[in-house]
Amino acid sequence: MRSDIRCLTLGLFHSKLCTTSPRVSLNDGRVDDPVEQVFEMTSSFCFIDLFAGVGGFHLAMSRLGGECVWASEIDGDAAKIYERNFEFEPFGDIREATQRDDDELRRLVPEHDVLCAGFPCQPFSKSGFQRGISETRGTLFYDILRILEIRRPRYVILENVRNLAGPRQRNTWNTVIDNLRRLGYRVAGEPAVFSPHLLPPENDGRPQVRDRVFILGEYVGLSAAKEDCDPLVDRQPVDDWNPDRWRIEDWLQEDDQIGSREDYELRPDELRWMEAWNAFVKRIDNDTLPGFPIWVDAFTPEPAIKSDTPRWKARFLERNSAFYVEHQATLDAWVEEFNVLSFPASRRKFEWQARKHQPYQADRDLWDLVAHMRPSGIRVKPPTYLPALVAITQTSIIGSRRRRITPREAARLQGFPDTYELHPDDTTAYKQFGNAVNVGAVMHVARALLESHATC
């Protein structure tokens, strides 16, 4: 692992860099204002990569001119892939670093200009919320704060799932923002949410709806950090890009490029389920194919609603019952012909989300769409962009290919080049890219931050 690289100023974006780290205590949250020194303009900067995974941040920041000087990743499989591709060995468990005393931590983690972290967001305790930074001890966010305390980089870029800023996590969100401000970082009170499908391909966009929260901070000292700031990026298409112009086919491998193609093809039972639902969408009249979840088990003349049934579920039961009554003869024949009641429970459920792409009965064909076999049912969507890759087995199915996407295609959807070496085990590779940050999205928000110091 390289740790002797001297950090350079972020002169590509500004001509000043804080070089005197103010003293701060995690116990009382005090912070002094920064001391700035003028440096010669340069185009290089250095960054550290926490919770590094397989290196999405590393790729993005390197493409912007950065040099990685330290990385940390606890997962051994991910760390090996990271080292193999970047020739850079990550440190292991970050807590083995942050639990050292200040001097040891300072010797271990080099000076850097940008701290990057796609951190796991563990629940924050609601008790003692007024205690500020001390409340975060025991969470992985605390480890980020420890490094910010010791090294005081100019910028911080954090990434997490959108739910971090959801209504049920408001206390968690406020805790994160409050503690960054207590360390002198100016951050927006509202989340910056962005997805790679909003970027055009020439801006490193990808056809994947992957909404993520980015927390973008600049070190300005305690007094200035108290002021709110614009989130810097909006969840809007960039440069008038229309996301419906994506074509997932453009990002797939050719069949002859895929070794062991049979590993990704649909199994006989999956083909049977798809053929049954394909017949379903073709047989229902033009304007009556419902947009609500279709539950075969709810095909009854009267909805079976118990007194304790949640209202949302009762509504679905009512709609399915009314749909059944309207098309009873067609549905009874379809269920019998394809023996639908023998399907697993989750395959007796169906979500039609391609109404705009295939508005007419004559156009409907599941094999022209993309599908996802979810615990909640089979969901079909237009073949434009895919939903977010996940670290579990819900790999997207490309109808035209009658197969799932490959790990290489998953890597492409996350912005990783074809030269990137993948883990040899497919399950592990899918998991790694499901957990990865999207390279193009990181580049977009990083540019917004690094170019914003004069306006935010």
Secondary structure as UniProt FT lines:
FT   TURN            11..13
FT   STRAND          16..20
FT   TURN            26..28
FT   STRAND          35..38
FT   STRAND          45..50
FT   TURN            53..54
FT   HELIX           56..63
FT   TURN            64..65
FT   STRAND          66..72
FT   HELIX           76..86
FT   HELIX           95..98
FT   HELIX           102..108
FT   STRAND          114..117
FT   TURN            127..128
FT   HELIX           129..136
FT   TURN            137..138
FT   HELIX           140..151
FT   STRAND          155..161
FT   HELIX           162..165
FT   HELIX           167..169
FT   HELIX           170..182
FT   TURN            183..184
FT   STRAND          185..186
FT   STRAND          192..194
FT   HELIX           196..198
FT   HELIX           201..203
FT   STRAND          208..209
FT   STRAND          212..219
FT   HELIX           222..225
FT   HELIX           238..240
FT   HELIX           243..245
FT   HELIX           248..251
FT   HELIX           255..257
FT   TURN            259..260
FT   HELIX           261..263
FT   HELIX           268..283
FT   HELIX           286..288
FT   STRAND          294..295
FT   HELIX           296..298
FT   TURN            307..308
FT   HELIX           311..326
FT   HELIX           328..337
FT   TURN            338..339
FT   HELIX           340..342
FT   HELIX           345..348
FT   STRAND          349..352
FT   TURN            355..357
FT   HELIX           361..363
FT   HELIX           366..368
FT   STRAND          370..374
FT   TURN            375..376
FT   STRAND          377..381
FT   STRAND          386..387
FT   STRAND          397..398
FT   TURN            399..402
FT   STRAND          403..404
FT   HELIX           407..413
FT   TURN            414..415
FT   TURN            418..419
FT   HELIX           426..435
FT   HELIX           439..450
FT   TURN            453..455
//
